[in-house]
Amino acid sequence: MARAKKSFHALFRPLSGEATRRRRAVPPEENSALQAMWEVIARVPRGHATTYGDVARAAGYPGRARQAGYALGNAPDGMHLPWHRIVGAGGKISFPPRSRSHREQTRLLRSEGVEVKNGRVTKAALVSLEEI
C-alpha cells in the first residue's frame, strides 16, 4: 500500500523547470478580444440596445457572448462605456429583476427613449450591429 501511494504521488508532483511556471493572465487592457468588444460597445447608438451575442459577433468572436459580458465587467474605470445598452438574448435585462442594477439599467434605457416591458427591451429598440 505504501508503495502504491508513493508512486501515485510521484505521478502528480510538480514538474521542474518551464512546466512549473504558471501562465500569467493578460491584463484586460492588453487583451485584443476585450478591446475589440469595448470598441463595438462604444458604437451602440443612444436610444437603442443590442445583445451580448451581437457584440461578440461584431467584434469578430461569434459564440462568445459571455466574453462580451466579461469585457463590460472588466472595462477600465475611465472608459465610460454605455453598459446599459447591452442586454441578454431576446432583449432580456440580465440582472435579477429586483436588483439595484436591474432598476438602474431600466432607468437609463428609458431615459434614452428605449421601451422596456417586463424586464425586456422591445424588439424595435434592438439594433443589429451590422447596421451601424
C-alpha positions in Angstrom: 0.0 0.0 0.0 2.7 2.4 0.9 4.5 1.7 -2.4 1.3 2.4 -4.4 0.7 5.6 -2.5 4.2 6.8 -3.2 4.0 6.1 -6.9 0.6 7.8 -7.1 2.0 11.0 -5.6 5.1 10.7 -7.8 2.8 10.9 -10.8 1.3 14.2 -9.7 4.3 16.0 -8.3 5.1 19.3 -9.9 7.4 19.1 -12.8 10.7 21.1 -12.7 11.7 23.9 -15.0 9.5 25.6 -17.5 6.5 23.4 -17.0 6.0 24.6 -13.4 5.7 28.3 -14.3 2.1 29.4 -14.3 0.8 31.3 -17.3 0.2 34.9 -16.4 -3.1 36.3 -17.3 -3.0 39.0 -19.8 -4.3 42.3 -18.3 -7.6 43.3 -19.7 -6.1 46.4 -21.3 -3.8 44.2 -23.3 -6.4 41.7 -24.4 -7.2 42.2 -28.1 -10.6 40.4 -27.8 -11.7 42.6 -24.9 -10.5 45.7 -26.8 -12.5 44.7 -29.8 -15.6 44.3 -27.7 -15.1 47.6 -26.0 -14.9 49.3 -29.4 -18.2 47.6 -30.5 -20.0 48.5 -27.3 -18.9 52.2 -27.6 -20.6 52.3 -31.0 -24.1 51.2 -29.8 -26.2 54.3 -30.5 -28.2 56.2 -28.0 -31.8 55.1 -27.9 -31.0 51.5 -29.0 -29.8 48.3 -27.4 -28.1 45.2 -28.6 -27.3 41.8 -27.2 -24.1 40.3 -25.7 -24.1 37.9 -28.6 -24.3 40.7 -31.2 -21.4 42.5 -29.5 -19.3 39.3 -29.7 -20.2 38.7 -33.4 -19.5 42.3 -34.4 -16.1 42.1 -32.6 -15.2 39.0 -34.6 -15.8 36.5 -31.8 -19.0 34.7 -32.6 -20.4 32.4 -29.9 -18.6 34.4 -27.1 -21.5 36.3 -25.6 -20.2 35.6 -22.1 -16.9 37.1 -23.0 -18.7 40.3 -24.0 -20.2 40.4 -20.5 -16.7 39.8 -19.1 -15.4 42.7 -21.2 -18.1 45.0 -19.8 -17.3 43.9 -16.2 -13.6 44.5 -16.7 -13.6 47.7 -18.6 -11.2 50.3 -17.2 -12.9 52.8 -14.9 -12.4 55.9 -17.1 -13.7 54.2 -20.2 -17.4 55.1 -19.6 -19.0 52.5 -21.9 -22.7 52.6 -22.4 -23.1 49.3 -20.5 -26.9 49.8 -20.1 -27.4 49.4 -23.9 -26.2 45.7 -23.8 -28.8 43.1 -22.9 -29.2 39.4 -22.9 -30.7 37.2 -25.6 -34.1 38.3 -26.8 -33.7 41.7 -25.2 -33.8 40.5 -21.6 -32.1 42.5 -18.9 -29.6 40.1 -17.4 -29.7 41.4 -13.8 -32.1 39.9 -11.3 -35.5 41.7 -11.6 -35.5 43.3 -8.1 -31.8 44.2 -8.1 -30.4 47.8 -8.0 -28.6 47.1 -11.3 -31.8 46.0 -13.0 -33.6 49.2 -11.9 -30.6 51.3 -13.0 -30.4 49.7 -16.4 -34.1 50.1 -16.9 -34.0 53.7 -15.8 -31.0 54.5 -18.1 -32.6 52.8 -21.1 -35.9 54.6 -20.6 -34.2 57.9 -20.2 -32.9 57.3 -23.8 -36.3 56.5 -25.1 -35.9 52.7 -25.1 -39.1 50.9 -24.2 -38.7 48.3 -21.5 -41.6 46.0 -20.7 -41.4 43.2 -18.1 -37.6 43.3 -17.9 -37.2 43.2 -21.7 -36.2 45.7 -24.3 -38.8 45.8 -27.2 -37.6 44.3 -30.5 -38.0 47.7 -32.1 -35.2 49.1 -29.9 -32.8 46.2 -30.6 -30.3 47.1 -33.2 -28.1 44.8 -35.2 -24.5 46.0 -35.0 -24.1 45.2 -38.7 -26.5 48.0 -39.4 -24.2 50.6 -37.7 
